[in-house]
Amino acid sequence: METVEDIVIAGAGLAGLATALGLHRKGVRSLVLESSTTLRASGFAFTTWTNAFRALDALGVGDKIREHHLLYERLVAFSASTGEPAAKLSLKMQEKSGPHEIRCVKRNFLLETLENELPEGTIRYSSKIVALEEDGNVKVLHLADGSIIRAKVLIGCDGVNSVVAKWLGLPKPILSGRSATRGLAEYPAGHGFGPEILQFIGQGFRSGVLPCSDTSVYWNYTWYPSPSDGDAEESVAKMRSHVLAKLRAAKIPDEALDVIERSEMSDVVSSPLRFRSPLSLVRGSIARRGVCVAGDALHPMTPELGQGGCAALEDGVVLARCLGDAFVAGGEDGMMISKEGIDAALGKYAEARRWRVIQLITAAYVVGFIQQSNNGVIKFLREKFLSGVLAKVMVAMADYDCGKL
């Protein structure tokens, strides 16, 4: 079967659904192709910073997310060497844009909220792109089920192993040398944590405990894998024991250990952390001939800033604004839009996002390296001077406004 679409979005993750919803708000239809049978919410939750809420407000769903997730008042970073606080940062401090807003949002809740705002039929599940060709100004998409879609615009929001990014010529993401595992604990009677982010850094690892609501707490743990880890990655039970042993040795508070002990963890117990080389984005093609990328397909990054998902939401708003304006200017249903109009819109998007994501990828890698390093000099500087600086860098990178639709 062969069909024709104006705009096709590959991937129903944060970037894909944000872009689709932004276009819908602009009165422009799109089709989202998702390779899985349902929405995928791997990772349980993610830190949603000020910049993400500005994007969610632009999409019209910010208040729906706020209603169900705890607002943080401070960030506390503990030294894994001493167990003592190394830095405390008030998140209520006034910056040039006003107070900061930071929450830990359940990924499935956000994805479902975005999906529910879209017209029925926008997302087509079990639809994986296996090949991409060009026929004049049209992109010919071959799907795994044998069907073919001809599209004026193709937006790749298909993750770290993006087929669309490969077509654009972007190199594969680089292994950072670190891995991550995550979990979510439920406390039906309440967990007792305050409105704060708890971080534990040093000793070769970085861990965080983040309440999502009054009854749920998310945690993450990143480390440098080594032969001494043994068979820790073989099962959930072994990974849980490995993480608990490392954290107990670092004098982590008992209440933080309890979160890990009672949590649900993914069957994929750990995953290597990858990032796109910032240099590859200086001159690399973010958009070309009616094709572009967003989200992890554009800017896979290590998680130290907590900005991967936030940047994906920014991408969605900026891309929907640029492309939506072009289609609206193209007359009813975008029928009169030209190839030049599409290329100009995607070029404007690429120009707006290039340096922003280069900064985020670079800052995330540097912060992670310093936080987890066992180098004697870096450890000394981190303990004495840098922990507070790193916390402020995290907050400063979130002070960004992607604008309205």
Helices and strands as residue ranges (DSSP letters): E 2-10, H 14-25, E 31-33, E 45-48, H 50-59, H 62-66, E 74-79, E 85-90, E 103-106, H 107-116, E 123-124, E 129-135, E 138-143, E 148-156, H 163-168, E 174-186, E 196-202, E 205-211, E 216-223, G 227-229, G 232-234, H 236-249, H 254-261, E 264-265, E 271-275, H 278-283, E 287-288, E 291-293, G 295-297, G 303-305, H 308-329, G 332-334, H 339-372, H 376-381, I 382-386, H 387-397
